[in-house]
Amino acid sequence: MNLTLYTRSYCHLCEDMHKALLPYQERYGFELELIDVDSDAQLEHRFDELVPVLMAGEKEICHYFLDEAALLDHFSRQ
């Protein structure tokens, strides 16, 4: 299972979400790809002020803060 966290380098909310995901990553064993939206103009346009955004493929799980219920719901559907 792979999840993607869209971030930017100067974003404390991004750091917070990444840290909050670590226990879930250990428990559920998913791969987490971190992508800086500022490295790609299309990603910056798409996500801009929504970061951090946690995605499973093209499905958004949550943004700004880790929504644990939404994450657990995602895992239950796998």
N, C-alpha and C positions, 0 to 999 in steps of 0.2 A: 504494500500500500504506500502511495506517495502523496504527500501534501506539499503545497507551495505557500510560502509566506512572502508576500510582497511587502517590501520595507523601503526605507531610505536611511542613509547613514546618520543623520542628525536627529533622529526621531526616538524620543524616550518611550513612547507608546509601543514602538516596534521592538525595542529591547525588552520591555515588560512582557509583551506577548510571547516573544521567543523564549524567555525564561519560564513563563507559565506553561509552555508546551513541552518542556523537557521531561517532566514526570510522566506525561501521557505518551511521549515518544518511547520512553523506557518501558512503560507498561504494555503498549500496543505494538511496538516495534516498527513503526512507520518511518519511511524516509522523509526528511524535511529539507526541501530545497529553499534557500533564501535568495531572493532576487531583488536587487535594488532598482526600483522603478525609474530612478533618475538616469540609469544607464541606457535607457531605450525610450525614445520620444513617444512611441505608441503606448507603452506601458505607463509612462508619466501622464499622458492624456487620459488614459482609461481609468487609472486609479487615483491620480493626483492627491486630493485631500482625504481620501478614504483610508490611506495606509495607517497602520498595517492591515493587510487583507489576507485572510487565510482561505486558501482554495483547495478543493479536491477536483483536479481537472479544471473544467469550466464552471463548476458549482462553488459559489461562495458559501463558506461555512460561517464566517463572521468577519467583522472589521472593527477597528479602533481598540477593542478589548476582547480577550478570549471569552467566548460564550461557551462555557463548559457543557451546558445542556445540549447545545447544537453540535458540539464536537462528539459527545457521547452518542447522540442520535445518529450521527454519521457512522460511527464505529458499529453501532447495532445493526445498521443496514448492510454492512459488508459481509 
